[in-house]
Structure formats: structure tokens, C-alpha cells
């Protein structure tokens, strides 16, 4: 599985084995990854239900593993630390559109980790042929909106989700430079 690395942030594909370890405990997961444990775990929007969804996709489409979840490993005080998760919600659709998601543990936010991770996802998605990248965020997640705007994403629509309420969609076209 291909890892992505830039700006002190490494994205490691989350294989079924790692997802299973994470279900057991973060301590088991970090030992397997060979990194230090984060101050807290899991980051927001990364729960058993999310991991089960990723696991189902990996079983159904094993050749598309690069289009799903990755662990964010960040260099913190010269030590690799599990910092969060980032990834795609599947391969691009027929129009070339792919959706990304990301989350960093609260204690490690505002250090550029999410920005570096999202930048890597975008570069990788465009390299693999995506034409448009979308991301959803809720109005309260100001820092997340900042990450997207910093990387050239533009607001594209507002969605009313039955679980999350108002959700803002941002998009980045291949033509835009990151």
C-alpha cells in the first residue's frame, strides 16, 4: 500500500488489519504502526461505525484501497505520532468527482497537520485522475473551513442532512493550483 509523505505528515493506508486493531484499542494500533500514541483518541467523526463502513468497502473493492481511509502520522517534537484520519469516500464517480474527509485529534489541531494531510489527498486524487474534489463541513467547524479555503476550495452548496443539519459543501477543481 502506498504511503504519502510531505511537510512532516505521513498518510498511511488503513488496511482491514489496522482497522481491526483500532477497534481493539489505540495502544494496539500505535504499536503496529510503530508510532507514539496521540493525547486522545479517536478524533471526531472516526468511530466504530465509520471503521465498519470502510472495512465493508475494502472487502467489496480491494483493488480500490487507495480510495479510502488513511491514518495521519505527524512529526511532533521529532517523534512520529498518530494524529488523526483522512481519506476518500471511494473512487471518483463517472464525472471525476471524489469526496474527502479528515479529522485530527483536538490536542494536535492548529498545527498545519490537517492542511498538510488534505493537500496530500488532493495531489494524490488529481494524480490518479480526479477532476473535482468535494468536502463537507458544518458551520461550527471554522478551522476545517479554513483548511479548505487555504487550499483553494470554494463553497459550492448548502445541504440539509437529517443527522448533521446544515452542511456546507466545498469543492476544488483540477484546474485550480494547490
Sine and cosine of phi, psi and omega as CSV:
sin_phi,cos_phi,sin_psi,cos_psi,sin_omega,cos_omega
0.00,0.00,0.66,-0.75,-0.08,-1.00
-1.00,0.10,0.78,-0.63,0.11,-0.99
-1.00,-0.09,0.48,-0.88,0.09,-1.00
-0.92,-0.38,0.66,-0.76,-0.01,-1.00
-0.60,-0.80,0.76,-0.65,0.07,-1.00
-0.17,-0.99,0.55,-0.84,0.09,-1.00
0.82,0.57,0.60,0.80,0.04,-1.00
0.96,0.27,0.20,0.98,-0.01,-1.00
-0.81,-0.58,0.77,-0.64,0.00,-1.00
-0.90,-0.44,0.69,-0.72,0.07,-1.00
-0.94,-0.34,0.90,-0.44,-0.06,-1.00
-0.95,-0.30,0.85,-0.52,0.01,-1.00
-0.82,0.57,0.69,-0.73,0.02,-1.00
-1.00,-0.01,0.99,-0.16,0.06,-1.00
-0.98,0.18,0.22,-0.98,0.00,-1.00
-0.82,0.58,-0.64,0.77,-0.01,-1.00
-0.87,0.50,-0.69,0.72,0.01,-1.00
-0.93,0.37,-0.63,0.78,0.04,-1.00
-0.88,0.47,-0.64,0.77,0.04,-1.00
-0.91,0.42,-0.65,0.76,0.04,-1.00
-0.90,0.43,-0.67,0.75,0.02,-1.00
-0.88,0.48,-0.59,0.80,0.06,-1.00
-0.89,0.46,-0.52,0.85,0.04,-1.00
-0.95,0.31,-0.81,0.58,0.06,-1.00
-0.04,-1.00,0.42,-0.91,0.04,-1.00
-0.91,0.41,-0.52,0.86,0.01,-1.00
-0.89,0.45,-0.66,0.75,0.04,-1.00
-0.91,0.41,-0.67,0.74,0.00,-1.00
-0.89,0.46,-0.75,0.66,-0.06,-1.00
-0.92,0.40,-0.55,0.84,0.08,-1.00
-0.89,0.46,-0.69,0.72,0.01,-1.00
-0.91,0.41,-0.58,0.81,0.00,-1.00
-0.99,0.16,-0.27,0.96,-0.02,-1.00
0.95,0.31,0.59,0.81,-0.01,-1.00
-0.75,-0.67,0.18,-0.98,0.04,-1.00
-0.99,0.17,0.45,-0.89,0.04,-1.00
-0.96,0.28,0.54,-0.84,0.06,-1.00
-0.97,0.24,0.23,-0.97,0.03,-1.00
-0.87,0.49,-0.52,0.85,0.05,-1.00
-0.53,-0.85,0.29,-0.96,0.04,-1.00
-0.35,-0.94,0.60,-0.80,0.08,1.00
-1.00,0.00,0.25,-0.97,0.14,-0.99
-0.96,0.30,0.29,-0.96,0.00,-1.00
-0.83,0.56,0.60,-0.80,0.03,-1.00
0.94,0.33,0.32,0.95,0.08,-1.00
-0.79,-0.62,1.00,-0.08,-0.03,-1.00
-0.77,-0.63,-0.03,-1.00,-0.01,-1.00
-0.84,0.54,-0.62,0.79,0.00,-1.00
-0.89,0.45,-0.68,0.73,0.03,-1.00
-0.89,0.45,-0.72,0.70,0.00,-1.00
-0.90,0.44,-0.59,0.80,0.04,-1.00
-0.90,0.44,-0.65,0.76,0.04,-1.00
-0.88,0.48,-0.72,0.69,0.01,-1.00
-0.89,0.45,-0.70,0.71,0.00,-1.00
-0.85,0.53,-0.70,0.71,0.03,-1.00
-0.86,0.51,-0.68,0.74,0.00,-1.00
-0.92,0.40,-0.64,0.76,0.00,-1.00
-0.91,0.41,-0.58,0.82,0.05,-1.00
-0.94,0.33,-0.69,0.73,-0.04,-1.00
-0.95,0.32,-0.54,0.84,-0.08,-1.00
-0.68,-0.73,0.92,0.40,-0.10,-1.00
-0.87,0.49,-0.45,0.89,0.00,-1.00
-0.97,0.22,-0.17,0.99,0.01,-1.00
-0.97,-0.24,0.41,0.91,-0.06,-1.00
-0.82,0.57,-0.52,0.86,-0.04,-1.00
-0.95,0.32,-0.15,0.99,0.01,-1.00
-0.98,-0.18,0.41,0.91,0.02,-1.00
-0.76,-0.65,-0.60,-0.80,-0.21,-0.98
-0.98,0.18,0.52,-0.85,0.07,-1.00
-0.68,-0.73,0.50,-0.86,0.11,-0.99
-1.00,0.01,0.67,-0.74,0.05,-1.00
-1.00,-0.04,0.87,-0.50,0.07,-1.00
-0.93,-0.38,0.86,-0.51,-0.03,-1.00
-0.89,-0.45,0.57,-0.82,0.10,-1.00
-0.98,0.19,0.92,-0.38,0.03,-1.00
-0.86,-0.51,0.89,-0.46,-0.04,-1.00
0.78,0.63,0.74,0.67,0.04,-1.00
0.89,0.45,0.40,0.91,0.02,-1.00
-0.74,-0.67,0.72,-0.69,0.06,-1.00
-0.95,0.30,0.79,-0.61,-0.06,-1.00
-0.78,-0.62,0.69,-0.72,0.13,-0.99
-0.91,0.40,0.88,-0.47,-0.13,-0.99
-0.92,-0.40,-0.34,0.94,-0.04,-1.00
0.19,-0.98,-0.32,-0.95,0.01,-1.00
-0.72,-0.70,0.47,-0.88,0.05,-1.00
-0.41,-0.91,0.39,-0.92,0.05,-1.00
0.21,-0.98,-0.21,-0.98,-0.02,-1.00
-0.95,-0.33,0.34,-0.94,0.07,-1.00
-0.98,-0.22,0.63,0.78,0.01,-1.00
0.89,-0.45,0.17,-0.99,0.01,-1.00
-0.92,0.39,0.31,-0.95,0.05,-1.00
-0.84,0.54,0.55,-0.84,0.04,-1.00
-0.98,0.20,-0.14,-0.99,-0.07,-1.00
-0.88,0.47,-0.39,0.92,0.01,-1.00
-1.00,-0.02,-0.05,1.00,-0.02,-1.00
1.00,0.01,0.23,0.97,-0.02,-1.00
-1.00,-0.04,0.70,-0.71,0.05,-1.00
-0.74,-0.67,0.56,-0.83,0.02,-1.00
-0.96,-0.28,0.65,-0.76,0.07,-1.00
-0.92,-0.39,0.32,-0.95,0.12,-0.99
-0.55,-0.84,0.41,-0.91,-0.03,-1.00
-0.32,-0.95,0.45,-0.89,0.05,-1.00
-0.34,-0.94,0.73,-0.68,0.03,-1.00
-0.89,-0.45,0.62,-0.78,0.01,-1.00
-0.84,0.54,0.57,-0.82,-0.12,-0.99
-0.79,0.61,-0.70,0.72,-0.09,-1.00
-0.92,0.40,-0.30,0.95,-0.03,-1.00
-0.94,-0.34,0.17,0.99,0.03,-1.00
-0.97,0.26,0.30,-0.95,0.03,-1.00
0.91,0.42,0.56,0.83,0.06,-1.00
-0.84,-0.54,0.10,0.99,-0.01,-1.00
1.00,0.06,0.06,1.00,-0.05,-1.00
-0.92,0.40,-0.75,0.66,0.00,-1.00
-0.89,0.45,-0.66,0.75,0.01,-1.00
-0.87,0.49,-0.72,0.69,0.01,-1.00
-0.90,0.44,-0.65,0.76,-0.01,-1.00
-0.91,0.41,-0.72,0.69,-0.01,-1.00
-0.91,0.41,-0.63,0.77,0.05,-1.00
-0.85,0.53,-0.71,0.70,0.01,-1.00
-0.89,0.46,-0.68,0.74,0.03,-1.00
-0.86,0.50,-0.69,0.72,-0.03,-1.00
-0.91,0.42,-0.74,0.67,0.02,-1.00
-0.86,0.52,-0.70,0.71,-0.01,-1.00
-0.91,0.42,-0.68,0.73,-0.01,-1.00
-0.89,0.46,-0.71,0.71,0.02,-1.00
-0.92,0.40,-0.62,0.79,0.04,-1.00
-0.88,0.47,-0.56,0.83,0.00,-1.00
-1.00,0.05,0.07,1.00,0.12,-0.99
0.95,-0.32,0.00,1.00,0.04,-1.00
-0.90,0.43,0.53,-0.85,0.03,-1.00
-0.97,-0.25,-0.56,0.83,-0.04,-1.00
-0.68,-0.73,0.67,-0.74,0.07,-1.00
-0.89,-0.46,0.75,-0.66,0.05,-1.00
-0.89,-0.46,0.41,-0.91,0.08,-1.00
-0.57,-0.82,0.59,-0.81,0.04,-1.00
-0.93,-0.37,0.61,-0.79,0.08,-1.00
-0.55,-0.84,0.34,-0.94,0.04,-1.00
-0.99,-0.15,0.42,-0.91,-0.07,-1.00
-0.81,0.59,-0.53,0.85,-0.04,-1.00
-0.95,0.32,-0.31,0.95,-0.06,-1.00
-1.00,0.02,0.95,0.32,-0.05,-1.00
-0.86,0.51,-0.69,0.73,-0.02,-1.00
-0.89,0.46,-0.64,0.77,0.02,-1.00
-0.90,0.44,-0.67,0.74,0.06,-1.00
-0.88,0.47,-0.61,0.79,0.03,-1.00
-0.89,0.45,-0.66,0.75,0.05,-1.00
-0.85,0.52,-0.75,0.66,-0.04,-1.00
-0.90,0.44,-0.72,0.70,0.00,-1.00
-0.90,0.44,-0.64,0.77,0.00,-1.00
-0.86,0.51,-0.53,0.85,-0.03,-1.00
-1.00,-0.06,0.11,0.99,0.09,-1.00
0.99,-0.12,0.05,1.00,0.06,-1.00
-0.92,0.38,0.55,-0.83,0.03,-1.00
-0.86,-0.52,0.60,-0.80,0.09,-1.00
-0.86,0.51,0.69,-0.73,-0.03,-1.00
-0.83,-0.55,-0.49,0.87,0.06,-1.00
-0.18,-0.98,0.30,-0.95,0.09,-1.00
-0.93,-0.36,0.72,-0.70,-0.04,-1.00
-0.85,-0.52,0.59,-0.81,0.13,-0.99
-0.97,-0.24,0.94,-0.35,-0.01,-1.00
-1.00,-0.08,0.68,-0.73,-0.04,-1.00
-0.89,0.45,-0.44,0.90,0.00,-1.00
-0.99,-0.11,-0.64,0.77,-0.12,-0.99
-0.98,-0.20,-0.14,0.99,-0.04,-1.00
0.98,0.22,-0.69,-0.72,-0.03,-1.00
-0.95,0.32,0.80,-0.60,0.01,-1.00
-0.79,-0.62,0.73,-0.69,0.02,-1.00
-0.98,-0.20,0.75,-0.66,0.06,-1.00
-0.98,-0.19,0.73,-0.69,0.10,-1.00
-0.90,-0.43,0.44,-0.90,0.05,-1.00
-0.61,-0.79,0.46,-0.89,0.05,-1.00
-0.76,-0.65,0.81,-0.58,0.02,-1.00
-1.00,-0.02,0.53,-0.85,0.04,-1.00
-0.78,0.62,-0.60,0.80,-0.06,-1.00
-0.89,0.45,-0.41,0.91,0.00,-1.00
-0.97,0.23,0.59,-0.80,0.02,-1.00
-1.00,-0.03,0.72,-0.69,0.04,-1.00
-1.00,-0.01,0.00,0.00,0.00,0.00
